[in-house]
């Protein structure tokens, strides 16, 4: 998989040499986005539905780069000859490099990654309390979430984040 840094992507975009695909969820895209980015959430990404990028460089981005890697892999699997780049560090690296973003509207919703952290934290805490004060078998709850975090770290795929992205409050 190829990656591109924020400065190079900015140069490509300023010369109209790239098409940028945002693979975050609609609520994240609505809160903040790179100007000109096309929204195609990873949860429903379809290689045939992408905008016309003929003669241009195809670049995907997410918040920090993980979903972008998954999107690149999915697009390359669907079209083995496709050359696609992932924005290294995602929109977080873009803003850290000092490049502007558009903020379409204010939102009180937490980003998907923070919703995932909050859900896991609450379940681990609750399961630990239940195991300590009710029954030791409740220790399976934190063990389940620990196994899920381990798999997410190893594979880059977080099933809980995908489920949370489908929730009604995360739809634009």
N, C-alpha and C positions, 0 to 999 in steps of 0.2 A: 504494500500500500504506500502511496506517495503522500507526503505531507508538504504543506506550504506555510511559511511564517506570515504573520500579520502584515509586515512591511511589503513583502512581495505581493500578497493578495491585494493590498491597497493600490499598488502600482498597476497590477493587472486590471483592476476594476476602473481605475482612473483612465486607462487607455482602452476601455471597453473590450478587453481581451478575455474576460472570464464571465461565466454564469455562476452565481452563488445560490446554493440550495441550503435552506435552514431546515434541519431535520428535528428540531425541537417541537414541542407540542404547541397548539395555537395560543394557549394562555401565556406561554413564555415568549412567543414571537410578538404577541400584542404588547407585552410589557416593555420589551426592548428588542431592537433588531438593527442589523446592518442595512444601510440604505440599499435598496435594489435586490435584497435577498428574497428568493421565492420560497414560500413555505410548503414543504412536503414532509410531514411528520414521519419519523422512523416507524411508528406504529402502523402506518398505512402506506409506506413507501412502495412505489411502483415504477420500475425503470422505464416503462413505456409511456408513462404520464408526465415525464419531465418536460420542462420547456425546451424550445429549440436551442441547442448549444452548438450548432454546426459552425465549425471554424473557430470555436472558442474553447477555453479551458473550463472544464467542469470542476467546481469546488463545492464541497459540503462543509457545513459547520454545525456545531451544537453549542452547549454551554462551555464545556471544558475539553472536549475532544473524544470522549468515550463513545457516545452515540454516533459521532461522525465516523469513527473507525468501523462500527457495525454497519453503518449505511454504505460506506465504501465497499466493504466486503460483500454486502447484499447486491449492490449494483454491479460489481465485478463478476459475481456469480451469475447474475441474470444476463450479463453481456460480457463475456470473457475478453473481448477486444477493447473494452471501454477504458479510457484513461481518466481517472478521477482522483482528485486531491482532497485531503482532509486538512482543514485549517488547524494547525498545531496549537492546542490550548483553547480552541473555540473562541466564542465571543468574549470570554473572560480575558484571553490574551490580546484580542483586538482592542478592547478598552484599556488594558494595561499598557499597550503600546501608544496610547494617546489618540486613537482614531475615534471619530464621532459615531454615535449610534442614534437611531430614532426611537423616541419613547412615545408610542402611539397613544397610550392612555395609562393612567395610574391604576394599579391593581392591588387589592388587599390579599391576594392569593400568594401562598408561598410557592417558590419554584419546586419542580418535581423532586429534585435531589434533596431538598430540605424536608419535603413531605415524607419522603422515604426514610430519612434519618429520624424524623419525629416518630413515625409509625414503629420503626424497629426499636427505638429507644423506649417507647411506652410499653411495647410488648415484652421486651427483655426485663424491664423494671417490674411490670406487673407479674410476669411469670416467676421472677425471683422472689417477690414477696409471697406469692401463693405457695411456692415450694417451701419457703421458710416457715410459714405460719399455718398452712392448710394441709398440704400433702406433698411429699417429695416428688411425686410424678409430674407435678407442674414444672419441674426443672426441664422437661422436654420442650417447653415453649421457648425459653432462651436458647436452648440447644438448636432448635429448628431455625431460628433467626440467625444464629451464629453460622450454621451450615450454609444458609442462603447468602450471607455476606462473603463467606469464603468462596463460594461458587461465583459470585458476582466479581470478586477480585481476580479470580483465575481466568474467567471467560470474558469479562466485560459486559455480560448480559445480566441485568437485574430484573427478574420477573415481577417483583413488587413494584418497581418504578413503572413498568409497562402497565400493570393493573391500575395503579394510581392515575396514570395518564388517561385512562378510559373513563374515569369518574366524571360525573356531570359537572362538578365545580371546576374541572380542568378543561372544559370545552368552552371555546370562545362564543 
